[in-house]
Each structure stands twice: as structure tokens, then as C-alpha cells.
Amino acid sequence: MKSVLHIAAWLALAVLAGTAAVADSGRHGRRGGDHDDAYSARVSGDVLPLAELLAIVHGAIAGEIVETEFKYDDGRPVYEFKYVDPAGRVRELYLDARSGAVLEHEFD
């Protein structure tokens, strides 16, 4: 009976550890929290809504967006949009997240 209680206690600890790890990964994300950073910047009014930025991107590119990343570049909030152009090449478009200005447009 004592070994059953030990096993149950170890299982409970394992479940709690797993729950804590999942909660922590939600806060920090796999890339250092870029989703949380983007959300915080948007809530504070520091950046334009993503829908507005996507409208700018769609006006500046021909192709399909395959990845979006939010980051700070020298303290400036920046969105990086990776997309595949009609020729099948992967390209990157960087936007200033505050103003929507195109900062850079390059091949990946």
C-alpha cells in the first residue's frame, strides 16, 4: 500500500510539473515571447493594428504570406513578413509597426 501512495505522489508531482511547463511556455512562447510583446505593444497603443499593417503589406507585395514575426530592432517595433512571390522565391518585407512604413524589402 505504501508503494501505491508513493507512485500516486510521484504522478501528482509529474502532472504539476507538466502543467507549470505548459503555463510557462504560454507566457514566453517559443521565440522569446514575440506574441506577448506584440500584444502588449498593441494594447499600449505603441503599434498599429495587425489588420492595418497587413493591408499595407498586401498593397506592397504580390504573393502569399507564410510567416509573420514581431520584434524590436534597436528599440523600434518591427514586423517581418515572409512571403512567397509568384516566381516561388521567398522574400521578406519589414514594416515599422508604429507607422507602417516599409523599412526593407529583400530576398530571404
Secondary structure, DSSP 8 states (H G I E B T S, - for coil): -HHHHHHHHHHHHHHHHHHHHHHHHHHHTTTTSHHHHHHHHHHTTSS--HHHHHHHHHHH--SEEEEEEEEEETTEEEEEEEEE-TTS-EEEEEEETTT--EEEEEE-
